Amino acid sequence: MLSYVVRTPGQLIPIFSAFRKRNGLSQAELARLIGVSQQTVSQLERNPDKATLERLLRAFAAMDVEIVVRKKGAPAEAEGAAHTEKATW
């Protein structure tokens, strides 16, 4: 499966709609899955910078897409690899 590096909200625009279409979902169908209107999904696709993180995460989860956060420049972990580094906040 392809991975995408996203550094700005604008980079989500083609990715979001591509995943929705790849899953065979219309905007209305995705809206029903995440409990919003079709117009809200349209706004998510056109202006992801205006969306809440919670709403974006719900939408991606409904499309069976996961979000991976890693330090810039760090290599991507192999799928299924155990993560042993502890986060320090």
DADALIN-V115810 format. One record per pair of residues at least 4 apart in sequence whose ideal C-beta (glycine too) atoms are under 6 Angstrom apart, sorted by the first residue. I is the first residue (numbers start at 0). GAP is how many residues later the second one is. Records with the same first field share a line. If there is no record, write none. Layout:
I->GAP, GAP
This chain:
3->11
5->5, 6
8->39, 40
11->4, 36
13->4
15->29
16->28
18->44, 46
19->5, 10, 43
22->40
24->4, 5
26->11, 14, 15
27->10
29->11
30->5, 6, 7, 10
32->29
33->24, 25, 28
35->4
42->4
43->7
50->4, 5
59->5
69->4
76->4
